Amino acid sequence: MRRPVVAVGNSIGGYICASLAGDFPALVAGLVLVNSAGRLDPGYAAPDGGADRDPDPEPGSGPPRIVVDLLSRALFLYLERRRARRQQSVLQALQRVAAHHMRRFITCAGSEHA
């Protein structure tokens, strides 16, 4: 991969990309944030000198891979279930609206023939 990169993130990915750019400015040439989540602090300063900081962290300096994998899977499971519930509630609302309009149509059509 060539460096620096343009980091693209949607929702929580936008927050992660912004954090990446703040912590490793030498690694990021630009950001594309779509519907970004999280609170950004305008007074943020990168730790340990910012631009001079090595964008390649030491192996083993982050959380263990299994922790990252488990947290990622839990987040995606939560988001998928939330999306499914939201879809169901939207479909139910559409069914109620369609039924209401159908009843009005039938009532109006019936009164025209009487």
Buried (B, 14 or more C-beta within 10 A) or exposed (E): EEEBBEBEBEBBBBBBBBBBBBBBBBBBEEBEBEEBBEEEEEEEEBEEEEEEBEBEEEEEEEEEEEEEEEEEEEEEEEEEEEEEEEEEEEEEEEEEEEEEEEEEEEEEEEEEEE
